[in-house]
Amino acid sequence: MDTSDRPARLNVGVLGAGRVGSVLGAALAQAGHRVVAASGVSDASHRRAMERLGVEVGRPDEVIRRAQLILLTVPDDVLPGLVSGLAATGADVGGKLLVHTSGAYGLAVLEPATREGALPLALHPVMTFTGRDDDLTRLTGSSFGVTAPDALRPVAEALVIEMGGEPVWIAEHDRALYHAALAGAANHMVTLIAEAQELLAGIGVEKPGRMLGPLLGAALDNVLRLGLAGLTGPVVRGDAETVRRHVDALILAAPEAADAYVALARLTADRALAAGLLKPEAAERLLDALGGNIWT
């Protein structure tokens, strides 16, 4: 990238040196910025601050005082209180870039600090962070959901690109739906696959992950390339009796999984019907099979 497109080299502070903050701080350091301070509560945060950022953990007010770009990498539910607290205590945020990484929030959550002169950015990395060393590598090529004032859009874009990401602009009023789509896909996928592994292990399959891997890899590839046209299985085929047997088996083995299966099978049938992949009469049989297994 042409260095003339880059923001000036900045002193970076990290409020919340957890899995996300330590990785983004390290990514900014690789781009030539300087991490000067970090805060954190847990022993793991202290360790990450030293190992990944090269700084010792300090007080939040010290982080803000020393930094020109402040990463607010705290849990979503903590973010509003943190920002309000910074404003209420007179933290020196004037003229400083205040960057949060929440997917669900946009710029409004930063308003208390913005009124004190902070320059607000919402940069959400669309990646899961496990705390392992390869998190930084996996950040390369990831999308970032970006919301920024018009005047700061070039800065937001440059920071994301410097961290190895691709900026995708998300309107303020769309942030919650944007995050719901991501969380629904990634988080629920993990839950569904973990549940499938447990069910398979429960009937004696020794390596359920090995069994599921090729199937799930093909399914993911199909949907990313083809959308709903990549759907396979008993629902899109209209195999109502098979679906009924699935639910009956799940009720006995894992009732909580049966609830999820029914809800997802109904959603799948609705989507397949709307897309013309499932005939109306087949959809009726499926919904009857599913509805007949709902208990009160």
MIDOSE-1310 file (N, C-alpha, C; in nm, 2 decimals, decimal comma, always signed):
residues 296
mdts	+0,08/-0,12/+0,00/+0,00/+0,00/+0,00/+0,09/+0,12/+0,00; +0,05/+0,23/-0,08/+0,12/+0,35/-0,08/+0,12/+0,41/+0,06; +0,24/+0,44/+0,11/+0,25/+0,49/+0,25/+0,18/+0,63/+0,27; +0,16/+0,70/+0,16/+0,09/+0,83/+0,17/-0,05/+0,81/+0,21
drpa	-0,11/+0,69/+0,19/-0,25/+0,66/+0,23/-0,26/+0,63/+0,38; -0,15/+0,60/+0,44/-0,15/+0,56/+0,58/-0,18/+0,68/+0,68; -0,25/+0,65/+0,79/-0,25/+0,75/+0,89/-0,11/+0,77/+0,95; -0,09/+0,88/+1,02/+0,04/+0,90/+1,09/+0,06/+0,79/+1,19
rlnv	+0,19/+0,76/+1,21/+0,22/+0,66/+1,31/+0,17/+0,70/+1,45; +0,10/+0,62/+1,52/+0,03/+0,65/+1,64/+0,08/+0,58/+1,76; +0,07/+0,64/+1,87/+0,08/+0,57/+2,00/-0,05/+0,50/+2,04; -0,05/+0,37/+2,06/-0,17/+0,29/+2,07/-0,18/+0,25/+2,22
gvlg	-0,30/+0,26/+2,27/-0,34/+0,21/+2,40/-0,45/+0,11/+2,39; -0,44/+0,01/+2,47/-0,54/-0,10/+2,47/-0,61/-0,11/+2,60; -0,74/-0,08/+2,60/-0,82/-0,10/+2,72/-0,89/-0,23/+2,71; -0,83/-0,33/+2,77/-0,88/-0,47/+2,76/-0,79/-0,55/+2,68
agrv	-0,68/-0,59/+2,74/-0,58/-0,67/+2,66/-0,61/-0,82/+2,66; -0,73/-0,85/+2,62/-0,77/-0,99/+2,61/-0,74/-1,05/+2,48; -0,82/-1,14/+2,43/-0,79/-1,21/+2,31/-0,79/-1,12/+2,19; -0,89/-1,03/+2,18/-0,91/-0,94/+2,07/-0,81/-0,83/+2,08
gsvl	-0,81/-0,76/+2,19/-0,72/-0,64/+2,21/-0,57/-0,67/+2,19; -0,53/-0,78/+2,24/-0,38/-0,82/+2,22/-0,35/-0,84/+2,07; -0,44/-0,90/+2,00/-0,42/-0,93/+1,86/-0,42/-0,81/+1,78; -0,52/-0,72/+1,80/-0,53/-0,60/+1,72/-0,42/-0,51/+1,75
gaal	-0,38/-0,50/+1,88/-0,26/-0,42/+1,92/-0,14/-0,47/+1,85; -0,12/-0,60/+1,84/+0,00/-0,66/+1,78/-0,01/-0,63/+1,63; -0,13/-0,63/+1,57/-0,14/-0,61/+1,42/-0,10/-0,46/+1,39; -0,15/-0,37/+1,48/-0,11/-0,23/+1,46/+0,04/-0,21/+1,48
aqag	+0,10/-0,28/+1,57/+0,24/-0,27/+1,59/+0,32/-0,32/+1,47; +0,27/-0,42/+1,41/+0,34/-0,47/+1,29/+0,33/-0,37/+1,18; +0,22/-0,29/+1,18/+0,21/-0,19/+1,07/+0,29/-0,06/+1,10; +0,36/-0,06/+1,21/+0,45/+0,05/+1,24/+0,40/+0,15/+1,35
hrvv	+0,28/+0,12/+1,41/+0,23/+0,20/+1,52/+0,31/+0,15/+1,65; +0,29/+0,22/+1,75/+0,36/+0,19/+1,88/+0,26/+0,17/+1,99; +0,26/+0,04/+2,04/+0,17/+0,02/+2,16/+0,25/+0,07/+2,28; +0,18/+0,16/+2,35/+0,25/+0,23/+2,46/+0,20/+0,19/+2,60
aasg	+0,07/+0,14/+2,60/+0,01/+0,11/+2,73/-0,11/+0,01/+2,71; -0,14/-0,06/+2,81/-0,26/-0,15/+2,81/-0,31/-0,17/+2,95; -0,44/-0,21/+2,95/-0,50/-0,24/+3,08/-0,57/-0,37/+3,07; -0,59/-0,44/+3,18/-0,65/-0,57/+3,19/-0,67/-0,62/+3,33
vsda	-0,76/-0,71/+3,35/-0,78/-0,75/+3,49/-0,73/-0,89/+3,51; -0,74/-0,98/+3,42/-0,71/-1,12/+3,44/-0,56/-1,15/+3,43; -0,51/-1,26/+3,48/-0,37/-1,30/+3,47/-0,34/-1,32/+3,32; -0,44/-1,37/+3,24/-0,41/-1,40/+3,10/-0,39/-1,26/+3,03
shrr	-0,47/-1,16/+3,07/-0,45/-1,03/+3,01/-0,31/-0,97/+3,04; -0,27/-0,99/+3,16/-0,13/-0,94/+3,19/-0,03/-1,01/+3,11; -0,05/-1,14/+3,09/+0,05/-1,22/+3,01/+0,05/-1,18/+2,87; -0,07/-1,16/+2,81/-0,08/-1,12/+2,67/-0,02/-0,98/+2,65
amer	-0,04/-0,89/+2,74/+0,01/-0,76/+2,73/+0,17/-0,76/+2,72; +0,23/-0,85/+2,80/+0,37/-0,86/+2,80/+0,42/-0,93/+2,67; +0,36/-1,05/+2,64/+0,41/-1,13/+2,53/+0,38/-1,08/+2,40; +0,26/-1,02/+2,38/+0,21/-0,98/+2,24/+0,24/-0,83/+2,22
lgve	+0,22/-0,75/+2,33/+0,23/-0,61/+2,31/+0,36/-0,54/+2,36; +0,43/-0,62/+2,44/+0,55/-0,57/+2,50/+0,54/-0,46/+2,60; +0,42/-0,46/+2,67/+0,40/-0,36/+2,77/+0,35/-0,42/+2,90; +0,36/-0,36/+3,01/+0,30/-0,41/+3,13/+0,16/-0,35/+3,15
vgrp	+0,08/-0,42/+3,22/-0,06/-0,37/+3,24/-0,06/-0,25/+3,33; -0,13/-0,14/+3,30/-0,14/-0,03/+3,39/-0,28/+0,01/+3,41; -0,30/+0,13/+3,47/-0,44/+0,18/+3,49/-0,50/+0,24/+3,37; -0,63/+0,23/+3,35/-0,70/+0,28/+3,23/-0,67/+0,43/+3,21
devi	-0,66/+0,51/+3,31/-0,64/+0,65/+3,29/-0,50/+0,68/+3,24; -0,40/+0,59/+3,27/-0,27/+0,60/+3,22/-0,26/+0,56/+3,07; -0,34/+0,46/+3,04/-0,35/+0,42/+2,90/-0,40/+0,53/+2,81; -0,51/+0,60/+2,86/-0,57/+0,71/+2,78/-0,48/+0,82/+2,77
rraq	-0,41/+0,86/+2,88/-0,32/+0,97/+2,88/-0,21/+0,96/+2,78; -0,15/+0,84/+2,77/-0,03/+0,81/+2,68/-0,07/+0,79/+2,54; -0,19/+0,75/+2,51/-0,22/+0,70/+2,37/-0,29/+0,81/+2,29; -0,27/+0,79/+2,16/-0,34/+0,87/+2,06/-0,45/+0,80/+1,99
lill	-0,44/+0,66/+1,99/-0,54/+0,57/+1,94/-0,57/+0,47/+2,05; -0,69/+0,47/+2,10/-0,73/+0,39/+2,21/-0,83/+0,28/+2,16; -0,79/+0,15/+2,18/-0,87/+0,04/+2,15/-0,95/+0,00/+2,27; -1,09/+0,00/+2,25/-1,18/-0,04/+2,36/-1,22/-0,18/+2,33
tvpd	-1,14/-0,28/+2,37/-1,16/-0,42/+2,34/-1,21/-0,49/+2,47; -1,33/-0,46/+2,50/-1,40/-0,52/+2,62/-1,53/-0,59/+2,58; -1,59/-0,67/+2,66/-1,71/-0,74/+2,62/-1,82/-0,63/+2,59; -1,91/-0,67/+2,50/-2,02/-0,58/+2,45/-2,09/-0,52/+2,57
dvlp	-2,13/-0,60/+2,66/-2,22/-0,55/+2,77/-2,14/-0,45/+2,86; -2,01/-0,45/+2,86/-1,93/-0,36/+2,94/-1,90/-0,23/+2,87; -1,91/-0,23/+2,74/-1,87/-0,11/+2,66/-1,95/+0,02/+2,70; -2,08/+0,02/+2,70/-2,15/+0,14/+2,73/-2,11/+0,20/+2,86
glvs	-2,10/+0,12/+2,97/-2,06/+0,17/+3,10/-1,91/+0,22/+3,10; -1,83/+0,16/+3,02/-1,69/+0,20/+3,01/-1,68/+0,34/+2,95; -1,75/+0,36/+2,84/-1,75/+0,49/+2,77/-1,81/+0,60/+2,86; -1,92/+0,57/+2,92/-1,98/+0,67/+3,01/-1,89/+0,70/+3,12
glaa	-1,82/+0,60/+3,18/-1,73/+0,63/+3,29/-1,61/+0,71/+3,25; -1,56/+0,69/+3,12/-1,45/+0,78/+3,08/-1,49/+0,92/+3,07; -1,61/+0,94/+3,01/-1,66/+1,08/+3,00/-1,69/+1,14/+3,14; -1,75/+1,07/+3,23/-1,78/+1,12/+3,36/-1,66/+1,16/+3,44
tgad	-1,55/+1,08/+3,42/-1,43/+1,11/+3,50/-1,34/+1,21/+3,44; -1,38/+1,26/+3,33/-1,30/+1,36/+3,26/-1,17/+1,31/+3,20; -1,18/+1,19/+3,15/-1,06/+1,13/+3,08/-1,02/+1,21/+2,96; -0,89/+1,22/+2,94/-0,84/+1,31/+2,83/-0,85/+1,24/+2,70
vggk	-0,97/+1,25/+2,64/-1,00/+1,18/+2,51/-1,00/+1,28/+2,39; -0,99/+1,41/+2,42/-1,01/+1,51/+2,32/-0,90/+1,49/+2,21; -0,95/+1,48/+2,08/-0,86/+1,47/+1,97/-0,80/+1,33/+1,95; -0,84/+1,23/+2,03/-0,79/+1,10/+2,02/-0,89/+1,01/+1,95
llvh	-0,83/+0,91/+1,87/-0,91/+0,81/+1,81/-0,96/+0,71/+1,91; -1,09/+0,70/+1,93/-1,15/+0,60/+2,02/-1,22/+0,49/+1,94; -1,16/+0,37/+1,94/-1,20/+0,26/+1,85/-1,25/+0,15/+1,94; -1,38/+0,11/+1,91/-1,43/-0,01/+1,98/-1,44/-0,12/+1,87
tsga	-1,45/-0,24/+1,92/-1,45/-0,36/+1,83/-1,57/-0,44/+1,84; -1,68/-0,38/+1,90/-1,81/-0,46/+1,91/-1,88/-0,46/+1,78; -1,93/-0,58/+1,75/-2,01/-0,59/+1,63/-2,15/-0,53/+1,64; -2,21/-0,54/+1,76/-2,35/-0,50/+1,78/-2,36/-0,35/+1,79
ygla	-2,26/-0,28/+1,83/-2,27/-0,14/+1,85/-2,20/-0,06/+1,74; -2,25/+0,06/+1,71/-2,19/+0,15/+1,61/-2,13/+0,27/+1,68; -2,16/+0,39/+1,64/-2,10/+0,51/+1,69/-2,18/+0,56/+1,81; -2,30/+0,53/+1,82/-2,39/+0,59/+1,92/-2,33/+0,56/+2,06
vlep	-2,28/+0,44/+2,08/-2,23/+0,40/+2,21/-2,11/+0,49/+2,26; -2,04/+0,55/+2,16/-1,93/+0,63/+2,19/-1,96/+0,78/+2,21; -2,09/+0,81/+2,20/-2,14/+0,95/+2,20/-2,09/+1,03/+2,33; -2,10/+0,97/+2,45/-2,05/+1,04/+2,57/-1,91/+1,09/+2,55
atre	-1,82/+1,01/+2,49/-1,68/+1,05/+2,47/-1,67/+1,14/+2,35; -1,75/+1,12/+2,25/-1,74/+1,20/+2,13/-1,78/+1,35/+2,17; -1,87/+1,37/+2,26/-1,90/+1,50/+2,31/-1,78/+1,57/+2,38; -1,69/+1,49/+2,43/-1,57/+1,54/+2,49/-1,45/+1,55/+2,40
galp	-1,48/+1,54/+2,27/-1,38/+1,56/+2,17/-1,31/+1,43/+2,11; -1,36/+1,31/+2,15/-1,30/+1,19/+2,10/-1,34/+1,18/+1,95; -1,26/+1,11/+1,87/-1,28/+1,08/+1,73/-1,33/+0,93/+1,72; -1,46/+0,90/+1,70/-1,51/+0,77/+1,72/-1,50/+0,68/+1,59
lalh	-1,46/+0,56/+1,61/-1,46/+0,46/+1,51/-1,52/+0,32/+1,56; -1,59/+0,25/+1,48/-1,63/+0,12/+1,52/-1,57/+0,02/+1,41; -1,48/-0,06/+1,46/-1,40/-0,15/+1,37/-1,42/-0,29/+1,43; -1,51/-0,37/+1,37/-1,53/-0,50/+1,42/-1,47/-0,61/+1,33
pvmt	-1,37/-0,68/+1,38/-1,31/-0,79/+1,30/-1,40/-0,91/+1,29; -1,43/-0,95/+1,17/-1,52/-1,07/+1,15/-1,43/-1,19/+1,15; -1,39/-1,23/+1,27/-1,31/-1,34/+1,30/-1,33/-1,39/+1,44; -1,31/-1,52/+1,46/-1,31/-1,57/+1,60/-1,17/-1,57/+1,66
ftgr	-1,16/-1,53/+1,78/-1,03/-1,53/+1,85/-1,03/-1,63/+1,96; -0,93/-1,72/+1,95/-0,92/-1,83/+2,05/-0,82/-1,81/+2,16; -0,74/-1,71/+2,14/-0,63/-1,69/+2,24/-0,50/-1,76/+2,20; -0,50/-1,83/+2,08/-0,38/-1,90/+2,04/-0,29/-1,80/+1,96
dddl	-0,17/-1,84/+1,93/-0,07/-1,76/+1,86/-0,11/-1,74/+1,72; -0,19/-1,83/+1,66/-0,22/-1,81/+1,52/-0,34/-1,71/+1,49; -0,39/-1,65/+1,60/-0,50/-1,55/+1,58/-0,45/-1,44/+1,50; -0,33/-1,39/+1,51/-0,28/-1,28/+1,44/-0,27/-1,31/+1,29
trlt	-0,23/-1,43/+1,26/-0,22/-1,48/+1,12/-0,35/-1,49/+1,06; -0,45/-1,54/+1,13/-0,58/-1,55/+1,08/-0,66/-1,42/+1,05; -0,61/-1,32/+1,11/-0,67/-1,19/+1,09/-0,65/-1,14/+0,95; -0,54/-1,18/+0,89/-0,51/-1,14/+0,75/-0,62/-1,19/+0,65
gssf	-0,67/-1,09/+0,58/-0,78/-1,13/+0,48/-0,92/-1,13/+0,54; -0,93/-1,11/+0,67/-1,06/-1,10/+0,73/-1,13/-0,97/+0,70; -1,27/-0,97/+0,70/-1,34/-0,85/+0,68/-1,35/-0,78/+0,82; -1,37/-0,65/+0,82/-1,40/-0,57/+0,93/-1,53/-0,50/+0,91
gvta	-1,63/-0,51/+1,00/-1,75/-0,43/+0,98/-1,72/-0,29/+1,04; -1,72/-0,19/+0,95/-1,67/-0,05/+0,98/-1,79/+0,05/+0,98; -1,80/+0,12/+1,09/-1,89/+0,24/+1,09/-1,81/+0,36/+1,14; -1,81/+0,47/+1,07/-1,73/+0,58/+1,10/-1,80/+0,71/+1,05
pdal	-1,77/+0,82/+1,11/-1,82/+0,95/+1,05/-1,75/+0,97/+0,92; -1,82/+1,04/+0,83/-1,77/+1,06/+0,69/-1,62/+1,11/+0,69; -1,59/+1,21/+0,78/-1,46/+1,27/+0,78/-1,35/+1,17/+0,83; -1,39/+1,06/+0,90/-1,29/+0,96/+0,94/-1,29/+0,84/+0,86
rpva	-1,37/+0,83/+0,76/-1,37/+0,71/+0,68/-1,24/+0,67/+0,62; -1,16/+0,76/+0,57/-1,03/+0,73/+0,52/-0,93/+0,67/+0,63; -0,94/+0,73/+0,75/-0,86/+0,68/+0,86/-0,90/+0,54/+0,90; -1,04/+0,51/+0,91/-1,09/+0,38/+0,94/-1,04/+0,28/+0,84
ealv	-1,06/+0,31/+0,71/-1,02/+0,22/+0,61/-0,87/+0,19/+0,61; -0,79/+0,29/+0,63/-0,64/+0,27/+0,63/-0,60/+0,18/+0,75; -0,66/+0,20/+0,87/-0,63/+0,12/+0,99/-0,66/-0,02/+0,96; -0,78/-0,05/+0,91/-0,82/-0,19/+0,88/-0,73/-0,25/+0,78
iemg	-0,69/-0,18/+0,68/-0,60/-0,24/+0,58/-0,47/-0,27/+0,64; -0,42/-0,18/+0,72/-0,29/-0,20/+0,79/-0,29/-0,32/+0,88; -0,40/-0,35/+0,93/-0,41/-0,47/+1,02/-0,43/-0,60/+0,94; -0,43/-0,58/+0,80/-0,45/-0,70/+0,72/-0,59/-0,73/+0,68
gepv	-0,68/-0,65/+0,72/-0,82/-0,67/+0,69/-0,88/-0,60/+0,57; -1,01/-0,63/+0,55/-1,08/-0,57/+0,44/-1,20/-0,49/+0,50; -1,20/-0,36/+0,48/-1,31/-0,28/+0,54/-1,45/-0,30/+0,47; -1,55/-0,33/+0,54/-1,69/-0,34/+0,48/-1,77/-0,24/+0,56
wiae	-1,83/-0,14/+0,49/-1,91/-0,04/+0,56/-2,04/-0,08/+0,60; -2,08/-0,06/+0,73/-2,20/-0,10/+0,79/-2,27/+0,03/+0,84; -2,39/+0,05/+0,80/-2,47/+0,17/+0,85/-2,49/+0,15/+1,00; -2,50/+0,27/+1,07/-2,52/+0,27/+1,21/-2,65/+0,19/+1,25
hdra	-2,76/+0,21/+1,18/-2,88/+0,14/+1,21/-2,88/-0,01/+1,18; -2,78/-0,05/+1,11/-2,78/-0,19/+1,07/-2,68/-0,28/+1,15; -2,62/-0,22/+1,25/-2,52/-0,29/+1,33/-2,57/-0,41/+1,40; -2,69/-0,40/+1,46/-2,74/-0,51/+1,54/-2,77/-0,63/+1,45
lyha	-2,84/-0,60/+1,33/-2,87/-0,71/+1,24/-2,75/-0,77/+1,18; -2,65/-0,69/+1,15/-2,52/-0,73/+1,09/-2,46/-0,83/+1,19; -2,46/-0,80/+1,32/-2,39/-0,88/+1,42/-2,47/-1,01/+1,44; -2,61/-1,00/+1,44/-2,69/-1,11/+1,46/-2,67/-1,22/+1,35
alag	-2,65/-1,17/+1,22/-2,62/-1,26/+1,11/-2,49/-1,33/+1,13; -2,39/-1,26/+1,18/-2,26/-1,32/+1,20/-2,26/-1,42/+1,32; -2,32/-1,38/+1,43/-2,32/-1,46/+1,55/-2,41/-1,59/+1,52; -2,52/-1,57/+1,45/-2,61/-1,68/+1,42/-2,54/-1,78/+1,34
aanh	-2,46/-1,74/+1,24/-2,39/-1,84/+1,16/-2,27/-1,90/+1,23; -2,19/-1,82/+1,29/-2,06/-1,88/+1,35/-2,09/-1,95/+1,48; -2,15/-1,88/+1,57/-2,17/-1,94/+1,71/-2,26/-2,06/+1,71; -2,37/-2,04/+1,64/-2,47/-2,15/+1,64/-2,42/-2,27/+1,56
mvtl	-2,33/-2,25/+1,46/-2,27/-2,36/+1,39/-2,18/-2,44/+1,49; -2,11/-2,37/+1,57/-2,02/-2,44/+1,67/-2,11/-2,53/+1,76; -2,22/-2,47/+1,81/-2,31/-2,55/+1,90/-2,37/-2,67/+1,83; -2,41/-2,65/+1,70/-2,47/-2,76/+1,63/-2,37/-2,87/+1,60
iaea	-2,25/-2,83/+1,57/-2,15/-2,94/+1,54/-2,11/-3,01/+1,66; -2,09/-2,93/+1,77/-2,06/-3,00/+1,90/-2,17/-3,09/+1,94; -2,29/-3,05/+1,92/-2,41/-3,14/+1,96/-2,40/-3,27/+1,87; -2,37/-3,25/+1,74/-2,37/-3,37/+1,65/-2,25/-3,46/+1,69
qell	-2,14/-3,41/+1,73/-2,03/-3,49/+1,78/-2,07/-3,57/+1,90; -2,14/-3,51/+1,99/-2,18/-3,58/+2,12/-2,28/-3,69/+2,08; -2,37/-3,66/+2,00/-2,47/-3,76/+1,96/-2,40/-3,88/+1,89; -2,31/-3,85/+1,80/-2,23/-3,96/+1,74/-2,15/-4,04/+1,83
agig	-2,08/-3,97/+1,92/-2,00/-4,04/+2,02/-2,08/-4,12/+2,11; -2,21/-4,08/+2,14/-2,30/-4,15/+2,23/-2,34/-4,28/+2,17; -2,34/-4,30/+2,04/-2,37/-4,43/+1,98/-2,25/-4,51/+1,93; -2,13/-4,46/+1,98/-2,01/-4,54/+1,96/-1,92/-4,50/+1,85
vekp	-1,95/-4,39/+1,78/-1,85/-4,34/+1,68/-1,73/-4,29/+1,75; -1,61/-4,35/+1,72/-1,49/-4,32/+1,79/-1,43/-4,18/+1,75; -1,44/-4,14/+1,63/-1,39/-4,02/+1,58/-1,50/-3,94/+1,51; -1,59/-3,88/+1,58/-1,70/-3,81/+1,52/-1,65/-3,69/+1,43
grml	-1,55/-3,62/+1,48/-1,50/-3,51/+1,40/-1,45/-3,55/+1,27; -1,38/-3,67/+1,26/-1,33/-3,72/+1,13/-1,45/-3,75/+1,04; -1,56/-3,81/+1,10/-1,67/-3,84/+1,02/-1,74/-3,72/+0,96; -1,75/-3,61/+1,05/-1,82/-3,49/+1,01/-1,74/-3,40/+0,92
gpll	-1,61/-3,40/+0,93/-1,53/-3,31/+0,86/-1,55/-3,29/+0,71; -1,55/-3,40/+0,63/-1,57/-3,39/+0,49/-1,71/-3,34/+0,45; -1,81/-3,39/+0,53/-1,95/-3,35/+0,50/-1,97/-3,20/+0,53; -1,92/-3,16/+0,64/-1,94/-3,02/+0,68/-1,85/-2,92/+0,58
gaal	-1,74/-2,97/+0,55/-1,66/-2,89/+0,45/-1,73/-2,87/+0,32; -1,79/-2,98/+0,27/-1,86/-2,97/+0,14/-1,99/-2,89/+0,16; -2,06/-2,90/+0,27/-2,18/-2,82/+0,29/-2,14/-2,67/+0,30; -2,03/-2,64/+0,37/-1,99/-2,50/+0,38/-1,95/-2,44/+0,24
dnvl	-1,88/-2,52/+0,17/-1,84/-2,48/+0,03/-1,96/-2,46/-0,06; -2,05/-2,55/-0,05/-2,17/-2,54/-0,13/-2,25/-2,41/-0,10; -2,28/-2,38/+0,02/-2,36/-2,26/+0,06/-2,29/-2,13/+0,02; -2,16/-2,13/+0,04/-2,08/-2,01/+0,01/-2,08/-1,98/-0,14
rlgl	-2,08/-2,09/-0,22/-2,07/-2,07/-0,36/-2,21/-2,06/-0,42; -2,30/-2,13/-0,37/-2,43/-2,15/-0,44/-2,55/-2,09/-0,36; -2,53/-2,05/-0,24/-2,64/-2,01/-0,16/-2,73/-2,12/-0,12; -2,86/-2,09/-0,11/-2,96/-2,20/-0,08/-2,97/-2,31/-0,18
aglt	-2,92/-2,28/-0,31/-2,92/-2,38/-0,41/-2,83/-2,50/-0,38; -2,74/-2,47/-0,28/-2,65/-2,58/-0,24/-2,71/-2,67/-0,13; -2,83/-2,65/-0,09/-2,90/-2,73/+0,01/-2,92/-2,87/-0,03; -2,89/-2,96/+0,06/-2,92/-3,11/+0,03/-2,99/-3,16/+0,16
gpvv	-3,03/-3,29/+0,15/-3,08/-3,35/+0,27/-3,23/-3,38/+0,27; -3,29/-3,44/+0,37/-3,43/-3,48/+0,37/-3,53/-3,37/+0,36; -3,50/-3,25/+0,42/-3,60/-3,14/+0,41/-3,62/-3,10/+0,27; -3,51/-3,06/+0,20/-3,53/-3,02/+0,06/-3,58/-3,13/-0,03
rgda	-3,56/-3,25/+0,01/-3,61/-3,36/-0,07/-3,76/-3,39/-0,04; -3,81/-3,33/+0,07/-3,95/-3,35/+0,11/-3,97/-3,49/+0,18; -3,86/-3,54/+0,24/-3,87/-3,67/+0,30/-3,93/-3,66/+0,44; -4,06/-3,64/+0,45/-4,13/-3,61/+0,58/-4,11/-3,72/+0,68
etvr	-4,12/-3,85/+0,63/-4,11/-3,96/+0,73/-3,97/-3,97/+0,79; -3,87/-3,94/+0,71/-3,73/-3,94/+0,76/-3,72/-3,83/+0,87; -3,77/-3,71/+0,84/-3,76/-3,60/+0,94/-3,84/-3,64/+1,06; -3,95/-3,70/+1,05/-4,03/-3,74/+1,17/-3,94/-3,84/+1,25
rhvd	-3,88/-3,93/+1,19/-3,79/-4,03/+1,26/-3,68/-3,96/+1,33; -3,62/-3,86/+1,26/-3,51/-3,78/+1,33/-3,56/-3,72/+1,46; -3,67/-3,65/+1,45/-3,72/-3,59/+1,57/-3,76/-3,68/+1,68; -3,82/-3,80/+1,64/-3,85/-3,90/+1,75/-3,73/-3,95/+1,82
alil	-3,62/-3,97/+1,74/-3,50/-4,02/+1,80/-3,43/-3,91/+1,89; -3,44/-3,79/+1,84/-3,38/-3,68/+1,92/-3,46/-3,66/+2,05; -3,59/-3,67/+2,05/-3,67/-3,66/+2,17/-3,62/-3,75/+2,28; -3,59/-3,87/+2,24/-3,54/-3,97/+2,33/-3,40/-3,95/+2,38
aape	-3,31/-3,91/+2,29/-3,17/-3,90/+2,32/-3,13/-3,76/+2,37; -3,19/-3,66/+2,32/-3,15/-3,52/+2,36/-3,26/-3,42/+2,33; -3,36/-3,41/+2,42/-3,48/-3,33/+2,39/-3,45/-3,19/+2,36; -3,35/-3,13/+2,42/-3,31/-2,99/+2,39/-3,26/-2,98/+2,24
aada	-3,20/-3,08/+2,19/-3,16/-3,08/+2,05/-3,27/-3,10/+1,96; -3,38/-3,17/+2,00/-3,50/-3,19/+1,92/-3,56/-3,06/+1,90; -3,57/-2,97/+2,00/-3,63/-2,84/+1,98/-3,56/-2,76/+1,88; -3,43/-2,76/+1,88/-3,35/-2,69/+1,78/-3,37/-2,75/+1,64
yval	-3,37/-2,88/+1,63/-3,39/-2,95/+1,50/-3,52/-2,91/+1,44; -3,63/-2,91/+1,52/-3,76/-2,87/+1,47/-3,76/-2,73/+1,42; -3,70/-2,64/+1,50/-3,70/-2,49/+1,46/-3,62/-2,47/+1,33; -3,51/-2,54/+1,32/-3,43/-2,52/+1,20/-3,48/-2,59/+1,08
arlt	-3,55/-2,71/+1,10/-3,61/-2,78/+0,99/-3,73/-2,70/+0,93; -3,80/-2,63/+1,02/-3,91/-2,54/+0,97/-3,86/-2,43/+0,89; -3,75/-2,36/+0,94/-3,69/-2,25/+0,87/-3,64/-2,30/+0,74; -3,57/-2,41/+0,74/-3,52/-2,47/+0,61/-3,63/-2,49/+0,51
adra	-3,74/-2,55/+0,56/-3,85/-2,58/+0,47/-3,91/-2,45/+0,41; -3,93/-2,35/+0,50/-3,98/-2,22/+0,45/-3,89/-2,16/+0,35; -3,76/-2,16/+0,37/-3,67/-2,10/+0,27/-3,67/-2,18/+0,14; -3,67/-2,32/+0,16/-3,67/-2,40/+0,04/-3,80/-2,38/-0,05
laag	-3,91/-2,37/+0,02/-4,04/-2,34/-0,05/-4,03/-2,21/-0,12; -3,99/-2,11/-0,05/-3,98/-1,97/-0,11/-3,89/-1,97/-0,23; -3,78/-2,05/-0,23/-3,69/-2,05/-0,34/-3,73/-2,15/-0,45; -3,84/-2,21/-0,44/-3,89/-2,31/-0,54/-3,81/-2,44/-0,54
llkp	-3,74/-2,47/-0,43/-3,67/-2,60/-0,42/-3,76/-2,71/-0,36; -3,87/-2,67/-0,30/-3,95/-2,76/-0,23/-4,10/-2,74/-0,28; -4,17/-2,84/-0,32/-4,30/-2,83/-0,37/-4,40/-2,81/-0,25; -4,51/-2,73/-0,27/-4,60/-2,70/-0,16/-4,65/-2,82/-0,09
eaae	-4,69/-2,92/-0,17/-4,74/-3,04/-0,10/-4,64/-3,11/-0,02; -4,51/-3,11/-0,06/-4,41/-3,17/+0,02/-4,39/-3,09/+0,15; -4,39/-2,96/+0,13/-4,37/-2,87/+0,25/-4,48/-2,89/+0,35; -4,60/-2,92/+0,31/-4,72/-2,94/+0,40/-4,69/-3,07/+0,48
rlld	-4,64/-3,17/+0,41/-4,61/-3,30/+0,48/-4,50/-3,28/+0,58; -4,40/-3,21/+0,54/-4,29/-3,18/+0,63/-4,34/-3,11/+0,76; -4,41/-3,00/+0,74/-4,46/-2,92/+0,85/-4,55/-3,00/+0,94; -4,63/-3,09/+0,88/-4,72/-3,17/+0,96/-4,64/-3,27/+1,04
algg	-4,53/-3,32/+0,98/-4,45/-3,41/+1,06/-4,38/-3,34/+1,17; -4,34/-3,22/+1,15/-4,27/-3,14/+1,25/-4,37/-3,10/+1,36; -4,48/-3,05/+1,32/-4,58/-3,00/+1,41/-4,64/-3,12/+1,50; -4,64/-3,24/+1,44/-4,70/-3,35/+1,52/-4,60/-3,39/+1,63
niwt	-4,48/-3,34/+1,63/-4,39/-3,38/+1,73/-4,36/-3,27/+1,83; -4,44/-3,17/+1,82/-4,42/-3,06/+1,92/-4,50/-3,10/+2,05; -4,44/-3,09/+2,16/-4,51/-3,13/+2,29/-4,53/-3,00/+2,37; -4,63/-3,00/+2,46/-4,65/-2,89/+2,54/-4,62/-2,92/+2,69
